[in-house]
Amino acid sequence: IQNTPLSYKMDITEVPVSQDNKGKKKKNKKPKKKSPEGNAESSGVEKEEEKMEKSEPGAAAFPPTFSVSEIKNKQRRHLMFMKFKQEKRKQKMQLKKKKKKEREALGDKAPPKEVPKTIENQRVFDETMVDPEDEEVAFDEATDEFSAYFNGLTNPKVLITTSDRPRGRTVRFCEQLATVIPNAHVYYRRGLALKRVIPQCVARNFTYLMVINEDRKMPNGMVLCHLPDGPTAHFKISSVRLRKEMKRRGKDPTEHSPEVILNNFSTRLGHSIGRLFAALFPQDPQFVGRQVATFHNQRDFIFFRFHRYIFKNEKKVGIQELGPRFTLKLRSLQKGTFDSKFGEYEWVLKRHEMDACRRKFQL
């Protein structure tokens, strides 16, 4: 510093650093006199003053907008998050019980329940929604490919096959499908092309050809072809559960013809897909077997379930799932029988265009 010019000279003074207030002189604190009345309010004020004296000015404190994601320890963060969810659930249950008591107290004067907003009840209006009293729809039903079945002129007969060299899971899935669909027969593919298989099916009076495709030893696709004039639908299969993989399942299904339930097939496309599924089963269900096959459409995903029911009394019904279960997603609908090169497609799924709006459904 001595060799530097005058303009750069600085005065440096040492300042003693106090740790834990060691440099400060201790003051003789006078003992506080206890109030003879022993007031609870005065004692509380004294405790607060002591806390304020003990707390250091540089003490760390959480900000008011503290979030669980700021915790670095993963286990501690997960524990805090679970506690937060439990508290939120308790508050929700308390609010629900409170509203229930208020409704019981008001009785008939209680306001109507609020309908929750879901994607289904906020569905975008579609021009192709089917009106059951529409004359055009009735004319199409009378002249389409399924009219012979619904008029009772033909009985369903289904051939189930697979892709080339199927693995064990796909074979078991086909065998279980044959126990669900009456008059269904399972045949191995043996490397034959579908264009050669279809004429043989027509010659043997089959009304359906069902092909189960697989990928990585798992069934992932279904081609359902109505014979002899079509149409042909291609589905993606997911969430396949065989009977051995299901908990609390019932005994194996009997040979009785099941009842068929079709839910939420409301558009023209969905109406034709529903008729495609209905023509798989005979029109005279045998109610003695008490078996039901359900195709439930929700958000363009078709869920298949197979149950057995029993009437416990006049108001209660018990159901027992028999299996298998799977989910279908429509990929394309083609006019006529299967033709991959020159086939005319009625509808093809375009994911980036059709799935842009979550509230618009095709079926």
C-alpha positions in Angstrom: 0.0 0.0 0.0 2.9 2.4 0.7 4.3 2.1 -2.9 0.9 2.8 -4.5 0.0 6.4 -5.5 -2.0 8.6 -3.2 -5.2 8.3 -5.2 -5.3 4.5 -4.5 -4.5 4.6 -0.8 -7.1 3.2 1.6 -7.5 3.2 5.3 -7.8 -0.4 6.6 -9.0 -1.0 10.1 -9.5 -4.3 11.8 -12.9 -5.0 13.2 -13.3 -7.7 15.8 -15.6 -10.5 14.7 -18.0 -11.6 17.4 -19.2 -15.2 17.4 -22.3 -15.9 19.5 -22.0 -12.4 21.0 -18.7 -13.2 22.7 -17.3 -9.6 22.2 -20.3 -8.0 23.8 -20.3 -7.3 27.4 -22.7 -9.2 29.5 -25.2 -7.1 31.2 -26.4 -7.9 34.7 -30.0 -9.0 34.1 -32.3 -8.3 36.9 -34.5 -11.3 37.9 -38.1 -10.6 36.8 -40.6 -10.5 39.6 -43.4 -12.9 39.4 -46.8 -11.3 39.3 -48.7 -12.1 42.5 -51.9 -12.7 40.6 -50.3 -15.2 38.2 -52.1 -13.8 35.2 -52.1 -16.2 32.2 -52.1 -13.3 29.8 -49.0 -11.6 31.3 -47.1 -15.0 31.4 -47.9 -15.5 27.7 -46.6 -12.0 26.8 -43.4 -12.7 28.8 -42.8 -16.0 27.0 -43.2 -14.3 23.6 -40.7 -11.6 24.7 -38.2 -14.3 25.7 -38.6 -16.0 22.4 -38.0 -12.7 20.6 -34.8 -12.0 22.6 -33.5 -15.6 22.0 -34.1 -15.5 18.3 -31.2 -14.2 16.3 -31.7 -11.6 13.6 -30.1 -13.9 10.9 -32.1 -17.0 11.8 -33.4 -19.1 8.8 -37.1 -19.1 8.1 -39.2 -20.9 5.4 -40.7 -18.6 2.9 -44.5 -18.3 2.9 -44.8 -20.0 -0.5 -42.9 -23.2 0.4 -43.5 -26.2 -1.7 -42.7 -29.9 -1.2 -40.7 -30.0 -4.5 -38.0 -27.8 -2.8 -37.0 -30.7 -0.5 -33.9 -32.3 -1.8 -34.1 -35.6 0.0 -36.2 -38.0 -2.0 -37.5 -40.0 0.9 -38.3 -37.0 3.0 -40.0 -35.4 0.0 -42.1 -38.5 -0.6 -43.1 -38.6 3.1 -44.1 -35.0 3.1 -46.1 -35.4 -0.1 -48.0 -38.4 1.3 -48.8 -36.5 4.5 -50.1 -33.6 2.4 -52.3 -36.0 0.4 -53.7 -37.5 3.6 -54.6 -34.1 5.0 -56.3 -33.1 1.7 -58.3 -36.3 1.7 -59.4 -35.8 5.3 -60.6 -32.3 4.5 -62.5 -33.5 1.5 -64.2 -36.2 3.5 -65.1 -33.8 6.2 -66.6 -31.4 3.7 -68.5 -34.3 2.1 -70.0 -35.3 5.5 -70.9 -31.7 6.3 -72.8 -31.3 3.0 -74.5 -34.7 3.6 -75.8 -33.6 7.0 -77.0 -30.3 5.6 -78.9 -32.1 2.8 -80.5 -34.4 5.4 -81.4 -31.5 7.6 -83.0 -29.5 4.7 -84.9 -32.6 3.3 -87.0 -31.8 0.3 -85.8 -28.1 0.3 -82.2 -29.2 -0.4 -80.7 -27.9 -3.6 -80.1 -30.4 -6.4 -76.8 -32.1 -6.6 -74.2 -30.6 -8.9 -73.4 -32.7 -11.9 -69.6 -33.2 -12.2 -67.9 -32.0 -15.4 -66.5 -34.9 -17.4 -65.1 -35.3 -20.9 -68.2 -37.4 -21.8 -70.9 -34.9 -20.8 -68.9 -32.1 -22.5 -68.7 -33.9 -25.7 -68.5 -31.9 -28.9 -71.7 -32.2 -31.0 -71.3 -34.5 -34.0 -73.5 -34.2 -37.0 -73.4 -38.0 -37.6 -75.2 -38.8 -34.3 -77.8 -41.5 -34.9 -81.5 -40.9 -34.2 -83.4 -44.2 -33.8 -86.5 -42.7 -35.5 -84.6 -41.5 -38.5 -86.0 -42.9 -41.8 -82.6 -42.8 -43.5 -81.0 -44.9 -40.7 -83.8 -47.4 -40.9 -83.4 -47.7 -44.7 -79.6 -48.2 -44.3 -80.2 -51.0 -41.7 -82.6 -52.7 -44.0 -80.2 -52.8 -46.9 -76.7 -53.1 -45.3 -74.5 -56.2 -45.2 -76.0 -57.3 -41.8 -79.6 -57.2 -42.8 -79.7 -61.0 -43.5 -78.5 -61.7 -40.0 -81.0 -59.3 -38.3 -83.8 -60.7 -40.5 -83.1 -64.2 -39.2 -81.9 -65.6 -42.6 -78.4 -66.6 -41.4 -76.8 -67.9 -38.3 -73.3 -66.7 -37.2 -70.4 -69.1 -37.8 -67.0 -67.7 -36.9 -63.5 -68.9 -37.9 -60.7 -67.7 -35.6 -57.1 -67.8 -36.7 -53.8 -66.1 -36.0 -50.8 -64.7 -37.7 -48.0 -67.0 -38.8 -46.2 -69.0 -36.0 -48.2 -67.8 -33.0 -46.9 -68.1 -29.5 -48.6 -69.7 -26.5 -50.3 -66.6 -25.1 -52.0 -65.8 -28.5 -53.1 -69.4 -28.9 -54.7 -69.5 -25.5 -56.4 -66.1 -26.1 -58.0 -67.5 -29.3 -59.1 -70.7 -27.5 -60.8 -68.6 -24.8 -62.5 -66.4 -27.4 -63.9 -69.6 -29.0 -65.6 -70.4 -25.6 -67.2 -66.9 -25.5 -68.5 -66.8 -29.1 -70.9 -69.6 -29.9 -70.2 -71.7 -33.0 -66.6 -70.5 -33.3 -63.8 -72.7 -34.6 -60.0 -72.1 -34.2 -57.7 -73.0 -37.1 -54.0 -72.6 -37.5 -52.9 -70.2 -40.2 -50.2 -72.4 -41.8 -48.7 -69.5 -43.8 -51.7 -69.0 -46.0 -52.6 -65.5 -47.3 -55.9 -64.1 -46.2 -57.0 -63.7 -49.9 -56.8 -67.5 -50.1 -58.5 -68.1 -46.7 -61.5 -66.0 -47.4 -62.9 -68.0 -50.4 -62.5 -71.2 -48.4 -64.5 -69.6 -45.5 -67.3 -68.6 -47.8 -67.4 -72.1 -49.3 -67.8 -73.5 -45.8 -70.6 -71.1 -44.8 -68.6 -69.1 -42.3 -70.0 -65.6 -41.7 -66.9 -64.2 -39.9 -63.2 -64.4 -40.2 -61.3 -63.2 -37.1 -57.5 -62.9 -37.3 -55.5 -62.2 -34.1 -52.1 -60.7 -34.8 -49.2 -60.6 -32.3 -46.1 -58.7 -31.7 -43.4 -59.8 -29.2 -45.4 -62.8 -28.1 -48.4 -60.6 -27.2 -51.7 -60.2 -29.1 -51.8 -56.6 -30.4 -54.3 -56.5 -33.3 -57.5 -58.0 -34.6 -58.9 -58.1 -38.2 -62.7 -58.8 -38.2 -64.1 -59.5 -41.6 -67.8 -60.1 -42.2 -68.5 -62.6 -45.0 -69.2 -62.8 -47.8 -69.6 -59.1 -48.6 -67.8 -57.3 -45.8 -67.1 -54.9 -44.2 -63.7 -55.4 -42.6 -62.6 -53.7 -39.4 -59.1 -53.5 -38.1 -58.6 -53.0 -34.3 -55.7 -52.5 -32.0 -55.8 -54.9 -29.0 -54.4 -53.8 -25.6 -54.8 -54.8 -21.9 -55.4 -58.5 -22.6 -56.1 -60.5 -19.5 -56.5 -64.3 -19.7 -58.6 -66.3 -17.2 -55.6 -67.5 -15.2 -54.4 -63.9 -14.7 -57.7 -62.6 -13.3 -58.5 -62.5 -9.6 -61.8 -63.8 -8.1 -63.0 -65.1 -11.5 -65.8 -67.6 -11.8 -65.8 -71.0 -13.3 -65.4 -71.6 -17.0 -68.3 -70.5 -19.2 -70.9 -73.0 -20.3 -72.1 -73.6 -23.9 -75.2 -71.4 -23.5 -75.6 -68.5 -26.0 -74.9 -65.3 -24.1 -76.7 -62.0 -24.1 -75.1 -59.1 -25.8 -74.9 -55.5 -24.4 -73.7 -52.6 -26.7 -73.1 -49.3 -25.0 -72.5 -45.8 -26.4 -72.3 -46.6 -30.1 -74.0 -43.3 -31.0 -72.6 -42.1 -34.3 -73.1 -43.6 -37.8 -69.7 -45.1 -37.6 -70.3 -46.4 -34.1 -73.7 -47.8 -35.2 -72.1 -49.9 -37.9 -69.4 -51.1 -35.5 -72.0 -52.1 -33.0 -73.9 -54.1 -35.6 -70.6 -55.7 -36.6 -70.2 -57.0 -33.0 -73.9 -57.9 -32.6 -73.7 -60.2 -35.7 -71.1 -62.3 -34.0 -73.6 -63.9 -31.5 -76.9 -65.7 -32.1 -80.1 -63.6 -31.8 -81.7 -66.1 -29.4 -79.8 -65.9 -26.1 -80.3 -68.7 -23.6 -81.2 -67.0 -20.4 -80.7 -70.2 -18.4 -76.9 -69.8 -18.7 -77.1 -66.2 -17.2 -74.1 -65.1 -19.3 -73.5 -61.6 -20.7 -71.0 -60.3 -23.3 -70.5 -56.5 -23.0 -69.0 -54.1 -25.5 -68.7 -50.8 -23.7 -67.5 -47.8 -25.8 -66.0 -45.0 -23.8 -63.8 -42.2 -25.4 -63.5 -44.4 -28.6 -62.0 -47.3 -26.6 -64.2 -50.5 -26.7 -63.9 -52.5 -23.5 -65.0 -56.2 -23.6 -66.2 -58.0 -20.5 -67.8 -61.4 -20.0 -69.9 -61.9 -16.9 -72.3 -64.4 -15.2 -75.1 -62.8 -13.2 -77.5 -64.1 -10.5 -80.5 -62.4 -8.9 -80.1 -62.3 -5.1 -83.5 -60.6 -4.5 -85.8 -58.2 -6.2 -83.4 -55.3 -6.0 -79.8 -56.8 -5.9 -78.0 -58.6 -8.7 -74.6 -60.2 -8.3 -72.1 -60.5 -11.2 -69.0 -62.6 -11.6 -66.5 -62.0 -14.3 -65.5 -65.1 -16.3 -62.9 -63.7 -18.7 -61.1 -63.0 -20.9 -61.0 -59.2 -21.0 -59.4 -56.9 -23.5 -59.6 -53.4 -25.0 -60.1 -52.5 -28.7 -59.3 -49.3 -30.6 -60.6 -48.9 -34.1 -57.9 -48.3 -36.7 -59.8 -48.6 -40.0 -63.1 -49.7 -41.5 -62.9 -51.1 -45.1 -65.7 -51.8 -47.6 -65.9 -55.4 -48.8 -63.6 -58.2 -47.6 -59.9 -57.9 -46.7 -57.9 -56.2 -49.5 -54.7 -54.4 -48.4 -53.8 -53.1 -51.8 -57.0 -52.1 -53.7 -59.5 -51.9 -50.8 -61.8 -48.9 -50.4 -61.7 -47.5 -46.9 -64.8 -46.0 -45.3 -62.9 -44.6 -42.3 -59.2 -44.5 -41.3 -57.9 -43.2 -38.0 -55.7 -40.1 -38.4 -54.3 -39.6 -34.9 -52.9 -36.0 -35.2 -56.0 -34.7 -36.8 -58.8 -36.6 -35.0 -57.2 -36.7 -31.6 -56.4 -33.0 -31.5 -59.6 -32.3 -29.5 -60.1 -34.6 -26.5 -63.8 -33.9 -26.3 -64.6 -35.1 -29.9 -65.2 -38.8 -30.4 -65.7 -40.8 -33.6 -67.8 -43.7 -32.2 
